[in-house]
């Protein structure tokens, strides 16, 4: 069973000191489930364990998504890079494996 | 380690296109300023090496600049998530370049500063730089 989980990053104001980051997750597939943690690594672990417990299933596969509203790199059409060497056109768009992969990111300025 | 910081480079400008990084004047360790406060005027290039089990899982990245008295001048927290690239070959490395804009961060004192980049719960990578008074 695949479950989509959305990761959110919040800043919590603390009087007299810089804001504290807080990670939380919810799922459009599982109503009423929510998880939170101080670090993303803890949230990932809590999500995997918590969802299996919440759904009472051992076959839960989590598909993580970073909050699209906080996405620092909105998806765009990838530019096609081409160059010419000795009159022959070469495809430069696949010279890095990460360049061909879907990347999501979110960022918050703490201070 | 399934994911690790391969490089942290302070530079004039950083752009990423098609997964490849362009770094202009990288390796900066000195900032010359006539007066302070002044903008940092730097860009940061972070290169991550991502291995098998680190695809399709979000990773936390924290960036902080502290001054000579350990006062935090700039802090950012965020997450990156890279899907497994299509047609990835066995043992093929995946390098994920991340540009970061530090141009408007304010520096307030002369002397040694430290930039730290922390990935998940790993030991942070520290890049010291000096703010010097220019004549």
gemmi code that builds the backbone of each chain (N, CA, C; Angstrom):
import gemmi

chains = {
    "A": [
        ("UNK", (0.852, -1.192, 0.000), (0.000, 0.000, 0.000), (0.891, 1.246, 0.000)),
        ("UNK", (0.722, 2.075, -1.022), (1.533, 3.308, -1.078), (0.748, 4.473, -0.484)),
        ("UNK", (1.430, 5.235, 0.363), (0.813, 6.388, 1.019), (1.640, 7.628, 0.710)),
        ("UNK", (0.975, 8.663, 0.236), (1.651, 9.929, -0.060), (1.744, 10.761, 1.225)),
        ("UNK", (2.945, 11.229, 1.523), (3.152, 12.018, 2.739), (3.785, 13.353, 2.362)),
        ("UNK", (3.199, 14.439, 2.861), (3.708, 15.775, 2.547), (4.480, 16.312, 3.752)),
        ("UNK", (5.714, 16.757, 3.477), (6.607, 17.271, 4.529), (6.491, 18.797, 4.558)),
        ("UNK", (6.317, 19.333, 5.748), (6.211, 20.785, 5.931), (7.308, 21.262, 6.886)),
        ("UNK", (7.740, 22.491, 6.675), (8.738, 23.109, 7.561), (8.142, 24.404, 8.098)),
        ("UNK", (8.114, 24.527, 9.420), (7.591, 25.737, 10.063), (8.667, 26.377, 10.929)),
        ("UNK", (8.527, 27.676, 11.099), (9.368, 28.391, 12.062), (8.505, 28.765, 13.255)),
        ("UNK", (8.971, 28.433, 14.440), (8.223, 28.755, 15.659), (8.940, 29.900, 16.363)),
        ("UNK", (8.215, 30.990, 16.568), (8.812, 32.166, 17.209), (9.071, 31.879, 18.685)),
        ("UNK", (10.277, 32.226, 19.120), (10.637, 32.085, 20.529), (11.105, 33.454, 21.011)),
        ("UNK", (10.468, 33.959, 22.075), (10.779, 35.310, 22.544), (12.239, 35.405, 22.987)),
        ("UNK", (12.939, 36.379, 22.448), (14.308, 36.631, 22.876), (15.353, 35.782, 22.193)),
        ("UNK", (14.973, 34.913, 21.286), (15.967, 34.107, 20.567), (15.463, 33.826, 19.148)),
        ("UNK", (16.357, 33.344, 18.291), (15.937, 33.087, 16.909), (14.834, 32.034, 16.853)),
        ("UNK", (14.027, 32.057, 15.813), (12.971, 31.052, 15.682), (13.544, 29.636, 15.639)),
        ("UNK", (12.714, 28.695, 16.020), (13.107, 27.288, 16.020), (12.402, 26.606, 14.857)),
        ("UNK", (13.128, 25.748, 14.148), (12.499, 25.031, 13.031), (11.730, 23.821, 13.554)),
        ("UNK", (10.633, 23.565, 12.905), (9.808, 22.420, 13.294), (9.343, 21.700, 12.034)),
        ("UNK", (9.503, 20.406, 12.013), (9.100, 19.602, 10.851), (7.817, 18.857, 11.176)),
        ("UNK", (6.893, 18.815, 10.241), (5.702, 18.002, 10.452), (5.237, 17.427, 9.123)),
        ("UNK", (4.407, 16.410, 9.223), (3.952, 15.709, 8.017), (2.489, 15.338, 8.151)),
        ("UNK", (1.800, 15.370, 7.036), (0.441, 14.834, 6.989), (0.278, 14.098, 5.660)),
        ("UNK", (-0.889, 13.538, 5.467), (-1.092, 12.735, 4.259), (-2.497, 12.941, 3.708)),
        ("UNK", (-2.604, 13.207, 2.408), (-3.944, 13.299, 1.812), (-4.624, 11.927, 1.733)),
        ("UNK", (-3.836, 10.875, 1.900), (-4.401, 9.518, 1.799), (-4.895, 8.978, 3.145)),
        ("UNK", (-4.432, 9.605, 4.248), (-4.772, 9.084, 5.577), (-5.329, 10.227, 6.419)),
        ("UNK", (-6.644, 10.328, 6.467), (-7.275, 11.412, 7.233), (-6.997, 11.236, 8.722)),
        ("UNK", (-6.665, 12.358, 9.373), (-6.485, 12.321, 10.826), (-5.097, 11.954, 11.285)),
        ("UNK", (-4.199, 11.623, 10.353), (-2.836, 11.267, 10.763), (-1.919, 12.472, 10.591)),
        ("UNK", (-1.084, 12.700, 11.577), (-0.115, 13.786, 11.517), (1.083, 13.384, 12.365)),
        ("UNK", (2.265, 13.857, 11.975), (3.468, 13.551, 12.765), (4.336, 14.799, 12.812)),
        ("UNK", (5.099, 14.935, 13.868), (5.990, 16.091, 14.007), (7.289, 15.674, 14.653)),
        ("UNK", (8.372, 16.460, 14.390), (9.675, 16.159, 14.994), (10.562, 17.395, 14.896)),
        ("UNK", (11.621, 17.387, 15.687), (12.562, 18.506, 15.673), (13.530, 18.423, 14.492)),
        ("UNK", (13.774, 17.221, 14.003), (14.673, 17.068, 12.852), (13.965, 16.264, 11.768)),
        ("UNK", (14.421, 16.459, 10.548), (13.794, 15.776, 9.418), (14.044, 14.268, 9.474)),
        ("UNK", (15.256, 13.891, 9.920), (15.568, 12.455, 10.025), (14.617, 11.781, 11.008)),
        ("UNK", (14.351, 12.453, 12.139), (13.416, 11.888, 13.124), (12.007, 11.816, 12.546)),
        ("UNK", (11.644, 12.833, 11.746), (10.298, 12.844, 11.161), (10.126, 11.701, 10.158)),
        ("UNK", (11.159, 11.452, 9.364), (11.091, 10.351, 8.388), (10.885, 9.018, 9.116)),
        ("UNK", (11.652, 8.809, 10.191), (11.504, 7.566, 10.960), (10.119, 7.478, 11.609)),
        ("UNK", (9.685, 8.606, 12.197), (8.376, 8.620, 12.870), (7.249, 8.375, 11.875)),
        ("UNK", (7.426, 8.877, 10.657), (6.408, 8.689, 9.619), (6.285, 7.218, 9.230)),
        ("UNK", (7.436, 6.603, 8.976), (7.404, 5.195, 8.535), (6.809, 4.299, 9.623)),
        ("UNK", (7.263, 4.522, 10.868), (6.763, 3.679, 11.962), (5.314, 4.030, 12.306)),
        ("UNK", (5.030, 5.355, 12.332), (3.705, 5.802, 12.767), (2.594, 5.409, 11.805)),
        ("UNK", (2.881, 5.490, 10.518), (1.842, 5.145, 9.540), (1.510, 3.659, 9.573)),
        ("UNK", (2.543, 2.837, 9.707), (2.301, 1.387, 9.795), (1.441, 1.073, 11.011)),
        ("UNK", (1.736, 1.758, 12.123), (0.959, 1.547, 13.353), (-0.464, 2.082, 13.184)),
        ("UNK", (-0.571, 3.304, 12.624), (-1.881, 3.959, 12.474), (-2.810, 3.132, 11.583)),
        ("UNK", (-2.233, 2.609, 10.500), (-3.045, 1.850, 9.535), (-3.131, 0.371, 9.891)),
        ("UNK", (-2.296, -0.026, 10.866), (-2.238, -1.429, 11.287), (-1.935, -2.340, 10.091)),
        ("UNK", (-0.916, -1.906, 9.321), (-0.488, -2.680, 8.154), (1.031, -2.697, 8.122)),
        ("UNK", (1.598, -3.760, 7.604), (3.057, -3.860, 7.535), (3.584, -3.603, 6.120)),
        ("UNK", (2.658, -3.390, 5.170), (3.089, -3.238, 3.777), (3.029, -1.779, 3.313)),
        ("UNK", (3.146, -0.844, 4.247), (3.026, 0.574, 3.891), (4.325, 1.047, 3.224)),
        ("UNK", (4.194, 1.608, 2.032), (5.326, 2.221, 1.329), (5.052, 3.723, 1.270)),
        ("UNK", (5.966, 4.515, 1.851), (5.742, 5.961, 1.951), (6.346, 6.668, 0.745)),
        ("UNK", (5.538, 7.504, 0.101), (6.044, 8.342, -0.987), (6.087, 9.777, -0.448)),
        ("UNK", (7.322, 10.268, -0.202), (7.477, 11.596, 0.375), (7.358, 12.671, -0.704)),
        ("UNK", (6.743, 13.786, -0.317), (6.667, 14.973, -1.182), (6.932, 16.182, -0.296)),
        ("UNK", (7.791, 17.087, -0.738), (7.989, 18.332, 0.013), (6.842, 19.281, -0.315)),
        ("UNK", (6.381, 19.977, 0.699), (5.224, 20.867, 0.563), (5.351, 21.724, -0.708)),
        ("UNK", (4.468, 21.523, -1.695), (4.602, 22.264, -2.958), (4.503, 23.772, -2.771)),
        ("UNK", (3.770, 24.205, -1.731), (3.633, 25.648, -1.503), (4.916, 26.266, -0.956)),
        ("UNK", (5.813, 25.433, -0.420), (7.085, 25.926, 0.110), (8.249, 25.616, -0.830)),
        ("UNK", (7.930, 25.034, -1.979), (8.997, 24.561, -2.863), (9.862, 25.713, -3.357)),
        ("UNK", (11.160, 25.620, -3.073), (12.085, 26.682, -3.463), (12.459, 26.596, -4.935)),
        ("UNK", (12.289, 25.447, -5.507), (12.627, 25.267, -6.927), (11.393, 24.758, -7.649)),
        ("UNK", (10.510, 25.664, -8.071), (9.312, 25.194, -8.758), (9.678, 24.435, -10.026)),
        ("UNK", (8.942, 23.369, -10.298), (9.276, 22.587, -11.489), (9.126, 23.415, -12.760)),
        ("UNK", (10.091, 23.318, -13.609), (10.036, 24.031, -14.887), (10.391, 23.051, -15.999)),
        ("UNK", (10.100, 23.457, -17.196), (10.530, 22.636, -18.326), (12.056, 22.674, -18.389)),
        ("UNK", (12.642, 21.517, -18.477), (14.099, 21.479, -18.543), (14.577, 22.036, -19.894)),
        ("UNK", (15.559, 22.941, -19.844), (16.064, 23.443, -21.118), (16.835, 22.343, -21.851)),
        ("UNK", (16.699, 22.337, -23.108), (17.459, 21.374, -23.899), (18.817, 21.964, -24.235)),
        ("UNK", (19.861, 21.339, -23.750), (21.196, 21.838, -24.002), (21.806, 21.059, -25.158)),
        ("UNK", (22.188, 21.789, -26.148), (22.889, 21.138, -27.250), (24.123, 21.953, -27.596)),
        ("UNK", (25.103, 21.301, -28.107), (26.315, 21.988, -28.550), (26.785, 21.308, -29.820)),
        ("UNK", (27.754, 21.928, -30.428), (28.242, 21.381, -31.681), (29.749, 21.171, -31.594)),
        ("UNK", (30.208, 19.976, -31.916), (31.639, 19.682, -31.944), (31.964, 19.136, -33.325)),
        ("UNK", (32.881, 19.790, -34.017), (33.243, 19.390, -35.384), (32.020, 19.270, -36.285)),
        ("UNK", (31.084, 20.189, -36.062), (29.897, 20.198, -36.910), (28.856, 19.167, -36.540)),
        ("UNK", (29.152, 18.334, -35.521), (28.167, 17.330, -35.102), (27.507, 17.798, -33.817)),
        ("UNK", (26.205, 17.753, -33.812), (25.477, 18.194, -32.639), (25.560, 17.126, -31.545)),
        ("UNK", (25.872, 17.556, -30.317), (25.893, 16.602, -29.197), (24.890, 17.044, -28.155)),
        ("UNK", (24.339, 16.060, -27.481), (23.329, 16.324, -26.454), (24.044, 16.518, -25.124)),
        ("UNK", (23.949, 17.721, -24.560), (24.615, 17.994, -23.293), (23.649, 17.966, -22.123)),
        ("UNK", (22.440, 17.530, -22.367), (21.448, 17.598, -21.289), (21.514, 16.402, -20.358)),
        ("UNK", (22.327, 15.427, -20.655), (22.352, 14.208, -19.843), (23.754, 13.907, -19.335)),
        ("UNK", (24.537, 14.939, -19.072), (25.898, 14.694, -18.613), (25.998, 14.531, -17.105)),
        ("UNK", (24.886, 14.693, -16.412), (24.860, 14.468, -14.974), (23.596, 13.681, -14.655)),
        ("UNK", (23.758, 12.636, -13.833), (22.566, 11.835, -13.518), (21.551, 12.640, -12.715)),
        ("UNK", (22.036, 13.599, -11.896), (21.086, 14.388, -11.108), (20.304, 15.359, -11.995)),
        ("UNK", (20.892, 15.732, -13.138), (20.208, 16.649, -14.039), (18.976, 16.043, -14.681)),
        ("UNK", (18.943, 14.718, -14.679), (17.801, 14.043, -15.287), (16.749, 13.660, -14.254)),
        ("UNK", (17.035, 13.955, -12.984), (16.133, 13.507, -11.919), (15.281, 14.657, -11.407)),
        ("UNK", (14.135, 14.311, -10.866), (13.241, 15.308, -10.302), (13.751, 15.734, -8.923)),
        ("UNK", (13.961, 17.041, -8.765), (14.467, 17.571, -7.491), (13.409, 18.468, -6.881)),
        ("UNK", (13.187, 18.298, -5.567), (12.325, 19.206, -4.815), (13.149, 19.783, -3.671)),
        ("UNK", (12.838, 21.007, -3.300), (13.520, 21.573, -2.137), (12.627, 22.606, -1.475)),
        ("UNK", (12.769, 22.730, -0.164), (12.113, 23.807, 0.572), (13.151, 24.454, 1.473)),
        ("UNK", (12.964, 25.726, 1.746), (13.954, 26.420, 2.571), (13.239, 27.464, 3.420)),
        ("UNK", (13.770, 27.683, 4.622), (13.250, 28.729, 5.511), (14.426, 29.490, 6.090)),
        ("UNK", (14.351, 30.805, 6.032), (15.390, 31.636, 6.631), (15.102, 31.764, 8.123)),
        ("UNK", (15.982, 31.227, 8.931), (15.762, 31.235, 10.376), (16.160, 32.587, 10.959)),
        ("UNK", (17.294, 33.103, 10.539), (17.762, 34.397, 11.057), (18.688, 35.037, 10.034)),
    ],
    "B": [
        ("UNK", (28.608, 6.309, 3.927), (27.387, 7.077, 4.157), (26.569, 7.154, 2.873)),
        ("UNK", (25.287, 7.013, 2.983), (24.448, 6.991, 1.776), (24.350, 8.343, 1.087)),
        ("UNK", (24.530, 9.417, 1.846), (24.554, 10.751, 1.240), (25.593, 11.566, 1.997)),
        ("UNK", (26.406, 12.316, 1.278), (27.430, 13.095, 1.977), (27.765, 14.372, 1.227)),
        ("UNK", (28.303, 15.317, 1.996), (28.723, 16.583, 1.404), (30.087, 16.364, 0.753)),
        ("UNK", (30.153, 16.602, -0.543), (31.411, 16.401, -1.257), (32.213, 17.695, -1.329)),
        ("UNK", (31.539, 18.825, -1.412), (32.249, 20.102, -1.501), (31.366, 21.237, -1.008)),
        ("UNK", (32.016, 22.202, -0.383), (31.369, 23.457, 0.026), (32.296, 24.573, -0.431)),
        ("UNK", (31.843, 25.408, -1.341), (32.719, 26.405, -1.959), (32.091, 27.793, -1.867)),
        ("UNK", (32.787, 28.714, -1.222), (32.356, 30.116, -1.204), (32.867, 30.786, -2.467)),
        ("UNK", (31.977, 31.514, -3.132), (32.363, 32.035, -4.436), (31.603, 33.318, -4.748)),
        ("UNK", (31.925, 33.909, -5.897), (31.233, 35.125, -6.332), (29.831, 34.813, -6.846)),
        ("UNK", (29.714, 33.747, -7.616), (28.412, 33.419, -8.213), (28.335, 31.922, -8.495)),
        ("UNK", (27.137, 31.383, -8.353), (26.914, 29.950, -8.588), (25.614, 29.780, -9.368)),
        ("UNK", (25.663, 29.013, -10.412), (24.439, 28.634, -11.102), (24.462, 27.131, -11.360)),
        ("UNK", (23.276, 26.558, -11.491), (23.167, 25.133, -11.782), (22.260, 24.967, -12.992)),
        ("UNK", (22.703, 24.159, -13.932), (21.879, 23.879, -15.109), (22.086, 22.435, -15.516)),
        ("UNK", (20.986, 21.748, -15.697), (21.040, 20.335, -16.092), (21.872, 19.511, -15.118)),
        ("UNK", (21.834, 19.871, -13.838), (22.572, 19.098, -12.841), (24.054, 19.392, -12.798)),
        ("UNK", (24.505, 20.372, -13.557), (25.925, 20.739, -13.574), (26.076, 22.125, -12.974)),
        ("UNK", (27.170, 22.320, -12.226), (27.341, 23.565, -11.492), (28.374, 24.464, -12.180)),
        ("UNK", (28.058, 25.747, -12.242), (29.017, 26.757, -12.701), (29.397, 27.603, -11.503)),
        ("UNK", (30.695, 27.612, -11.176), (31.180, 28.377, -10.026), (32.118, 29.457, -10.525)),
        ("UNK", (31.785, 30.708, -10.183), (32.626, 31.834, -10.585), (33.449, 32.287, -9.383)),
        ("UNK", (34.765, 32.287, -9.550), (35.681, 32.740, -8.504), (35.435, 32.006, -7.188)),
        ("UNK", (35.538, 30.705, -7.215), (35.317, 29.888, -6.021), (36.568, 29.785, -5.161)),
        ("UNK", (36.368, 29.523, -3.882), (37.494, 29.365, -2.961), (37.800, 30.618, -2.169)),
        ("UNK", (36.824, 31.471, -2.011), (37.041, 32.742, -1.298), (37.236, 32.469, 0.192)),
        ("UNK", (38.277, 33.081, 0.757), (38.514, 32.980, 2.201), (38.683, 34.351, 2.851)),
        ("UNK", (38.673, 35.411, 2.025), (38.842, 36.767, 2.579), (37.802, 37.708, 1.992)),
        ("UNK", (37.218, 38.507, 2.865), (36.320, 39.566, 2.415), (36.910, 40.891, 2.870)),
        ("UNK", (37.160, 41.777, 1.945), (37.713, 43.089, 2.285), (36.587, 44.120, 2.292)),
        ("UNK", (36.426, 44.776, 3.433), (35.373, 45.784, 3.565), (35.943, 47.035, 4.223)),
        ("UNK", (35.531, 48.198, 3.688), (35.998, 49.454, 4.272), (35.286, 49.728, 5.591)),
        ("UNK", (33.990, 49.445, 5.608), (33.229, 49.693, 6.831), (32.164, 48.615, 7.007)),
        ("UNK", (31.743, 48.495, 8.245), (30.726, 47.497, 8.592), (29.589, 48.185, 9.344)),
        ("UNK", (28.381, 47.634, 9.287), (27.979, 46.405, 8.593), (28.002, 46.552, 7.073)),
        ("UNK", (28.172, 45.436, 6.439), (28.230, 45.397, 4.980), (27.664, 44.061, 4.510)),
        ("UNK", (27.151, 44.022, 3.291), (26.651, 42.737, 2.789), (27.783, 41.739, 2.558)),
        ("UNK", (27.474, 40.486, 2.777), (28.490, 39.444, 2.609), (28.892, 39.332, 1.145)),
        ("UNK", (27.936, 39.424, 0.265), (28.248, 39.438, -1.165), (28.814, 38.140, -1.701)),
        ("UNK", (28.423, 37.034, -1.120), (28.959, 35.737, -1.552), (27.844, 34.810, -2.014)),
        ("UNK", (28.213, 33.878, -2.841), (27.319, 32.777, -3.183), (27.974, 31.482, -2.732)),
        ("UNK", (27.153, 30.514, -2.470), (27.659, 29.250, -1.919), (27.288, 28.109, -2.852)),
        ("UNK", (28.264, 27.257, -3.110), (27.987, 26.035, -3.880), (28.176, 24.842, -2.956)),
        ("UNK", (27.151, 24.029, -2.862), (27.229, 22.797, -2.075), (27.050, 21.635, -3.042)),
        ("UNK", (27.962, 20.679, -2.992), (27.846, 19.488, -3.841), (27.610, 18.275, -2.953)),
        ("UNK", (26.503, 17.607, -3.170), (26.187, 16.401, -2.406), (26.381, 15.180, -3.294)),
        ("UNK", (26.930, 14.120, -2.703), (26.977, 12.844, -3.415), (25.869, 11.960, -2.854)),
        ("UNK", (24.995, 11.525, -3.729), (23.819, 10.763, -3.304), (23.981, 9.317, -3.757)),
        ("UNK", (23.835, 8.401, -2.828), (23.928, 6.984, -3.157), (22.564, 6.318, -2.988)),
        ("UNK", (22.549, 5.057, -3.343), (21.300, 4.301, -3.522), (20.144, 4.608, -2.575)),
        ("UNK", (20.336, 4.317, -1.275), (19.177, 4.373, -0.377), (18.774, 5.795, -0.016)),
        ("UNK", (19.541, 6.779, -0.518), (19.227, 8.177, -0.185), (18.329, 8.851, -1.208)),
        ("UNK", (18.043, 8.162, -2.304), (17.053, 8.696, -3.238), (15.658, 8.515, -2.646)),
        ("UNK", (14.754, 9.387, -3.050), (13.339, 9.269, -2.690), (13.077, 9.428, -1.194)),
        ("UNK", (14.052, 10.002, -0.476), (13.890, 10.295, 0.947), (14.324, 11.745, 1.160)),
        ("UNK", (13.553, 12.538, 1.925), (13.983, 13.919, 2.141), (15.178, 14.002, 3.092)),
        ("UNK", (16.042, 14.985, 2.841), (17.221, 15.200, 3.687), (17.248, 16.651, 4.154)),
        ("UNK", (17.678, 16.822, 5.404), (17.699, 18.159, 6.000), (19.063, 18.802, 5.771)),
        ("UNK", (19.036, 20.069, 5.409), (20.265, 20.821, 5.186), (20.180, 22.114, 5.988)),
        ("UNK", (21.230, 22.382, 6.768), (21.262, 23.609, 7.571), (22.524, 24.394, 7.245)),
        ("UNK", (22.348, 25.685, 7.050), (23.468, 26.564, 6.717), (23.503, 27.673, 7.752)),
        ("UNK", (24.687, 27.930, 8.304), (24.797, 28.986, 9.305), (26.122, 29.702, 9.144)),
        ("UNK", (26.097, 31.023, 9.348), (27.322, 31.827, 9.383), (27.406, 32.460, 10.767)),
        ("UNK", (28.531, 32.252, 11.439), (28.737, 32.872, 12.745), (29.968, 33.767, 12.674)),
        ("UNK", (29.959, 34.834, 13.490), (31.090, 35.749, 13.470), (32.131, 35.335, 14.508)),
        ("UNK", (33.089, 36.216, 14.714), (34.225, 35.887, 15.568), (33.818, 35.666, 17.024)),
        ("UNK", (32.654, 36.214, 17.400), (32.163, 36.008, 18.777), (31.069, 34.950, 18.833)),
        ("UNK", (31.007, 34.149, 17.795), (30.030, 33.057, 17.727), (28.589, 33.536, 17.615)),
        ("UNK", (28.413, 34.782, 17.210), (27.062, 35.299, 17.008), (26.567, 34.857, 15.628)),
        ("UNK", (25.357, 34.365, 15.593), (24.806, 33.884, 14.332), (24.389, 35.061, 13.450)),
        ("UNK", (24.945, 35.136, 12.254), (24.608, 36.213, 11.320), (23.563, 35.779, 10.307)),
        ("UNK", (23.529, 34.494, 10.067), (22.649, 33.976, 9.022), (22.357, 32.510, 9.336)),
        ("UNK", (21.101, 32.148, 9.247), (20.733, 30.744, 9.447), (19.635, 30.381, 8.469)),
        ("UNK", (19.793, 29.269, 7.825), (18.729, 28.775, 6.952), (18.583, 27.272, 7.165)),
        ("UNK", (17.359, 26.825, 7.104), (17.095, 25.395, 7.204), (16.233, 24.993, 6.026)),
        ("UNK", (16.428, 23.805, 5.562), (15.624, 23.373, 4.432), (15.726, 21.883, 4.211)),
        ("UNK", (15.034, 21.455, 3.180), (15.044, 20.035, 2.837), (15.240, 19.882, 1.344)),
        ("UNK", (15.915, 18.820, 0.978), (16.041, 18.466, -0.438), (15.541, 17.034, -0.619)),
        ("UNK", (15.018, 16.798, -1.779), (14.448, 15.489, -2.077), (14.757, 15.188, -3.535)),
        ("UNK", (15.517, 14.143, -3.754), (15.895, 13.798, -5.126), (15.331, 12.433, -5.482)),
        ("UNK", (14.517, 12.433, -6.516), (14.028, 11.134, -7.004), (15.162, 10.383, -7.683)),
        ("UNK", (15.064, 9.069, -7.631), (16.092, 8.260, -8.307), (16.111, 8.614, -9.792)),
        ("UNK", (17.297, 8.984, -10.314), (17.349, 9.363, -11.730), (16.975, 8.182, -12.622)),
        ("UNK", (16.345, 8.471, -13.742), (16.000, 7.383, -14.657), (17.260, 6.781, -15.285)),
        ("UNK", (17.231, 5.497, -15.496), (18.339, 4.793, -16.170), (19.678, 4.945, -15.451)),
        ("UNK", (19.646, 5.001, -14.121), (20.894, 5.111, -13.368), (21.664, 3.795, -13.470)),
        ("UNK", (22.936, 3.891, -13.831), (23.739, 2.683, -13.994), (24.228, 2.162, -12.648)),
        ("UNK", (24.589, 0.895, -12.620), (25.132, 0.301, -11.401), (26.426, 1.028, -11.029)),
        ("UNK", (26.519, 1.439, -9.769), (27.699, 2.139, -9.243), (27.928, 3.514, -9.857)),
        ("UNK", (26.927, 4.067, -10.539), (27.092, 5.402, -11.103), (26.865, 6.443, -10.011)),
        ("UNK", (27.820, 7.359, -9.801), (27.610, 8.379, -8.772), (26.600, 9.416, -9.228)),
        ("UNK", (25.900, 9.978, -8.260), (25.002, 11.089, -8.550), (25.452, 12.274, -7.705)),
        ("UNK", (25.862, 13.322, -8.368), (26.294, 14.540, -7.695), (25.182, 15.569, -7.825)),
        ("UNK", (24.729, 16.049, -6.675), (23.646, 17.035, -6.660), (24.203, 18.394, -6.239)),
        ("UNK", (24.325, 19.331, -7.184), (24.815, 20.666, -6.819), (23.676, 21.550, -6.313)),
        ("UNK", (23.946, 22.278, -5.241), (22.942, 23.173, -4.663), (23.542, 24.578, -4.553)),
        ("UNK", (22.970, 25.541, -5.261), (23.448, 26.926, -5.124), (22.731, 27.604, -3.963)),
        ("UNK", (23.429, 28.500, -3.281), (22.781, 29.215, -2.182), (23.267, 30.659, -2.170)),
        ("UNK", (22.309, 31.562, -2.006), (22.609, 32.989, -2.108), (22.886, 33.586, -0.724)),
        ("UNK", (24.117, 34.030, -0.519), (24.476, 34.687, 0.745), (24.789, 36.168, 0.519)),
        ("UNK", (24.409, 36.703, -0.633), (24.844, 38.046, -0.995), (24.346, 39.118, -0.041)),
        ("UNK", (23.120, 38.961, 0.445), (22.558, 40.044, 1.262), (22.739, 39.820, 2.758)),
        ("UNK", (23.298, 38.689, 3.152), (23.557, 38.476, 4.584), (24.532, 39.555, 5.074)),
        ("UNK", (24.290, 40.049, 6.262), (25.081, 41.177, 6.763), (26.218, 40.689, 7.657)),
        ("UNK", (27.411, 41.234, 7.411), (28.524, 40.992, 8.333), (28.710, 42.254, 9.179)),
        ("UNK", (29.030, 42.054, 10.439), (29.031, 43.175, 11.391), (30.375, 43.422, 12.043)),
        ("UNK", (31.258, 42.423, 11.997), (32.548, 42.573, 12.678), (33.675, 42.087, 11.770)),
        ("UNK", (34.869, 42.645, 12.021), (36.059, 42.148, 11.336), (36.567, 40.912, 12.070)),
        ("UNK", (37.305, 40.095, 11.351), (37.900, 38.922, 11.987), (37.400, 37.618, 11.379)),
        ("UNK", (37.661, 36.533, 12.115), (37.361, 35.192, 11.606), (35.862, 34.892, 11.707)),
        ("UNK", (35.331, 34.378, 10.639), (33.943, 33.930, 10.600), (33.932, 32.452, 10.189)),
        ("UNK", (32.829, 31.812, 10.456), (32.708, 30.414, 10.040), (31.373, 30.173, 9.351)),
        ("UNK", (31.474, 29.510, 8.222), (30.272, 29.021, 7.547), (30.167, 27.529, 7.854)),
        ("UNK", (29.014, 27.092, 8.322), (28.850, 25.656, 8.543), (27.671, 25.138, 7.725)),
        ("UNK", (27.862, 23.960, 7.168), (26.816, 23.290, 6.389), (26.616, 21.913, 6.991)),
        ("UNK", (25.397, 21.660, 7.432), (25.120, 20.392, 8.111), (24.053, 19.622, 7.344)),
        ("UNK", (24.331, 18.373, 7.084), (23.406, 17.507, 6.357), (22.881, 16.440, 7.315)),
        ("UNK", (21.562, 16.375, 7.459), (20.924, 15.434, 8.393), (21.610, 15.513, 9.763)),
        ("UNK", (21.949, 14.352, 10.330), (22.592, 14.379, 11.651), (24.102, 14.230, 11.557)),
        ("UNK", (24.674, 14.524, 10.385), (26.113, 14.343, 10.187), (26.906, 15.505, 10.783)),
        ("UNK", (28.203, 15.290, 10.941), (29.082, 16.343, 11.432), (29.116, 17.481, 10.414)),
        ("UNK", (28.936, 18.728, 10.870), (28.915, 19.832, 9.895), (30.258, 20.029, 9.194)),
        ("UNK", (30.196, 20.497, 7.958), (31.406, 20.909, 7.229), (31.600, 22.404, 7.496)),
        ("UNK", (32.788, 22.778, 7.968), (33.062, 24.160, 8.348), (33.998, 24.800, 7.322)),
        ("UNK", (33.647, 25.986, 6.861), (34.526, 26.758, 5.982), (34.775, 28.117, 6.642)),
        ("UNK", (35.976, 28.312, 7.214), (36.276, 29.612, 7.815), (36.614, 30.647, 6.751)),
        ("UNK", (36.283, 31.896, 7.030), (36.744, 32.996, 6.173), (36.977, 34.222, 7.052)),
        ("UNK", (37.779, 35.145, 6.543), (38.147, 36.318, 7.334), (37.576, 37.583, 6.701)),
        ("UNK", (37.051, 38.447, 7.538), (36.623, 39.765, 7.090), (37.723, 40.750, 7.490)),
        ("UNK", (38.318, 41.394, 6.479), (39.476, 42.260, 6.712), (39.118, 43.711, 6.390)),
        ("UNK", (39.758, 44.618, 7.107), (39.518, 46.037, 6.863), (40.362, 46.475, 5.662)),
        ("UNK", (39.693, 46.938, 4.631), (40.450, 47.403, 3.453), (40.801, 48.867, 3.628)),
        ("UNK", (41.951, 49.241, 3.096), (42.439, 50.613, 3.288), (42.014, 51.476, 2.112)),
    ],
}
model = gemmi.Model(1)
for chain_id, residues in chains.items():
    chain = gemmi.Chain(chain_id)
    for i, (resn, *xyz) in enumerate(residues, 1):
        res = gemmi.Residue()
        res.name, res.seqid = resn, gemmi.SeqId(i, " ")
        for name, pos in zip(("N", "CA", "C"), xyz):
            atom = gemmi.Atom()
            atom.name, atom.element = name, gemmi.Element(name[0])
            atom.pos, atom.b_iso = gemmi.Position(*pos), 0.0
            res.add_atom(atom)
        chain.add_residue(res)
    model.add_chain(chain)
structure = gemmi.Structure()
structure.add_model(model)
structure.setup_entities()
